[in-house]
Amino acid sequence: MVSRRTVLTALGGTALATVGVTAAWHGNAPLGEALRHALGVAGPVPAVKRAVITVERVHSRYRGRDVDLLTMAPAGVPTGNLPMSILLHGRHGAARTAAPGGMAEVLVAAVSRGQVPPFGFVAVDGGDHYWHENVPGDDPMAMLLEEVPRWLAERGYGAPFACTGVSMGGFGALLYARRRQERREQAKAVAVIAPALLTDWAEMAKRNAFTGPDQWASLDPLKNIDKLGDAPVGVWAGDRDTFITGTRRFIADAKPAVASIVPGGHNDALYRKVVPDVIRFLGKRVPG
């Protein structure tokens, strides 16, 4: 594994290049009045408060390639055994783009003001195949289950207590919860933002993510709700979301702990709107 790090300060937007790789981070938008109100924050987050984000290149045996490993933690918080939520990116995404806009700022503000206990996020490159082994020898779900905990432990972080996913990553987060349940290692929380839950095979087939309708049916959270286990699930989506039909069906059938449909589409504006609630949902379920 390559162990040299790229360290980013999410609020300052500063990027340091290492091993010839320049890492860009786009979480530097200031907290607006609406966001401060949602957090119960009277004023802006002090400039000295930053999320510490590191990016490393590591080799995944289960994906058969090198991938980016990104960690996000509030500055000034000891990272020894820091609880972490896996963060799954959407289709055509990557570890570096997995975090919705504003997530770093919201996490920093909530932890610094004692609204949630300290925790962090970890993201990895998962490809475009809905976080399962669609291509033989490329198994991102096995990477999440077998390699990510080890990579975190090697860096002193705690084990993943939760999984958070956006769009395709929402599908993956629900599948991850199912796999944890099957291993009798139930997650403490699952948070899905605008999950890419389709109800039509013809539409899903365009994504080349499954070998056929049978494989899709065997993995689709909508068709396997009884296999998710008892992990608390939170769902957030916009009422004009591309996948709103599947999301509404999931909410009706799964009856998640949190089901929030708010005005908005399948875009960063919606993600920024719901991230404060996502952070609170995860914060309530941090171990210990």
N, C-alpha and C positions, 0 to 999 in steps of 0.2 A: 504494500500500500504506500502511496505517496503521502507523506505526513506534513509537508509544508502547508501553512494555512494562509488563506486570504481573510483578513479581518475587515469587517464593514461596520460603520456606525450608521444605523438605519435612519436616524432622524437628521443627522448631519449630511447624509448622502455621500460621505467620503469613501473612496474605494482605493485600496492598495493592491498593486499587482504583484503576484508571486508565481514562480515557475512559468513565467511567460503568459499567464492568464489574467485578464482584467475582469474583475467581478463587479457588475453594476447592481445597485439596489434601488428600488423605486418606492420605498416607503417613507419619503421625506416630506409629504404634504403636511402642512400645519393643522393642528386640531381646530376645527371650526366651532362656531358657537353651538350648533346642534349636537355635535359629537361631545363637546364638553358637558352639555346638559344631560346627554344620555349617560355619561359616566358619573354625573353628580360632581363635576369638577368646576370650581368657581372661576378659575383662571387658566391660562395656558400652561402646559407642562414646561417646567424649567428647561432651558436649553442644555443644561449639563446632564439631564436624564436621557440616556440613550439605550437602545437595544443593541447588544453586542451580537453580531452575526458573523459566523465563520463559515468558510467554504473550503472543503478539501476534496481532492480527487482520490477515490478509493476503488479497489477492484471488487466487483460483485461476482462471485462464483456462480450464483443462481441466474444472473442476467448474462453472464459470459462476456462482460465488458467492464470498462471503467465507468464510474458514475460520480456525479457531484453529491457530496454529503454536506448539507447545510444545517447549521444549528442556530437557533435564536434564543437568547436569554436576556433578561433585564440586567442592565449594568449595576454593579454594586451588590449583586446577589451571589452568594457562594454557589458554584455550579456542582460541587460535590454532592452526588445523589439527587440532583435537581430533577423533580418529576418532569417528564417530557410527553408531549402529544405528538404523534406522527402527523405530518401535514402532507396530504396528497394533492398533487397538481391536477389540472384538467387536461383535456386533449390538446395536443400540440404544445404542452407546457413542459416545465422542467423544475428541478429543485429551486433554482434561483428565482423563478417566477411563481412559486407555489403560494406564497402568502398573499392574501387579498390586500388591496390598498388600505393603509391605516392600521393593519394588524400590529405592527411593531409599536406604533405610538400608543395604541389602546392598551396593549399588554403592559408597557412601561408605566402608563398612568395608573392603571388599576392596581398593579403591584406596589408602586411607590406610595400610593395613598391607602394601602391596606385593605382595598376592596376585595382582593383575591390573594390567596397565598402564592408565593413564587412558583412559577413553572415556566417551561420553555417549549419550543417546537423543534422538530427535526424533519427535514425534507430530503428526498432523494429523487434522482431521475428514474421515472417508471415507464417511459415509452407511451404509446398511444393505444394499447390493447386492453384498456379497462382493467388494469392491474391484475391480470391473470396470465397463465401460460398459453397464449394463443399460438405463439411461435415456439416450436420445440427447442428447449435449451435456453429460453428467455422467460424466466419465471419471476416477475416482480413481486408477487405475493409471497413467495418463499424468501425473497430478499428481505421483505418487511418483517416476516416472522422469525427468521433464523439469523440474519446478518445485522439488521439495524440494532437490536438489543446489544449485540456484542460490540459493535462500533461505538455505541453510546457508553458502554461499560469501560471500554478501553480509554475513553476520554474523560472518565470520572462522572458522567451523568447517570441519573437514575434510569430505570427501565421505563418503556412507554406505558403510560397508564390510560391513554386515550388515543383516539384517531379522529382527525378532522380532515374533511375533504371538500373540494370545490368542483362542481360540475361532474366530469368523469371521475374526479377524485371522490365525489360523494358516493357514487356507485362503488368505488373501491373501498371506501371507509366502511360501508355496510357489509361488503364481502369480507373485509378484515375482521369485523365484529363476529361474523359467522365462523370464520376459521379459528378465532380465539376461543369461541364457545366450544367448538369441536375438540379443541386441545385441552379443555377444562381450565383455561386461563382467561376467564372472562374479562373484557376491558371494563374500566370504570365509567367510561363515557364515550359516546360517538356523536360527533357534530358534523352535520352535512349542510352545505350551503349550495342552493340551486342544483340539487343532484340530477345527473343526466339519466333519468329513469324514463326510458321509452316504452311505449305500449304497442308498437307496430314493428314486426320483424323486417318488413321492406325498408323502413327507415333506418333501423339498426344495422342492416346489412351493408348500407352505404359506408359504414365506418370500418369495415374489414377487421373487426375486433373479435369475431367469433367464427368458428368453422361452419356453423349452421344454426338453425333455430333450436335444435335440441340442446346444443351446448349453451346457447344463450339462456334457454329456459332453466337449465340446471344451475345457473349462476345468478340469474336476475333476482335482485332482492324483492321485487314485487311478487315473484312466484315462490319465494322461500322465506317468507316472513317468520314462519314458525321455527326457523333454524337460527334466528338472530340471537336467541338467548335473552337474558334479562338486563343486559347493559342499558343504562339510560340513553335514549337517543333524542337528539335535538335536530329539528329540520327548519331551515329558513329559506324562503324563496320569494320571488316577486310575482305579483299576480299576472304579469305579462311575460313570464319566463317561457322560454322555448319548450321546457319540459314540465310545464305546470300540470298537465293532465296526469302524468305518471306520479308527480309529487303529491297531488291531491289524493290520488288513489292510495299511495303509500300511507299518507297520514290517516286516511279513513280506516285502512285495514290494520296498520301497525299500532295506531294510537300512541305515538311517541310522547315522551315526557314534555317536550316543547315542540309546538307546531306553529310557526309564525309565517303567515303569508302577508306581505306588505306591498304597497304600491311600488312597482319597478319591473325591470326586465332582467335579462341574463347578462349582467355587465358589472363593471367595477363600481358604478354608482350604487347599485343595490348591495354589493358586497360591503362597501364602506358603511352603509346604513345599518347592517345587521351585525357587523363584527363586534361591537360592544356587548351585545347580548350573548354572542358566542363565547366571548372571553369570560363573562360571568357564569355561563352554564358550565364551562370547563373548570373554572376556579372553584365552584362549589363541590367538585368531585375530585380534587387533588388529594391523593393519599396522604394520610398523616396530618 
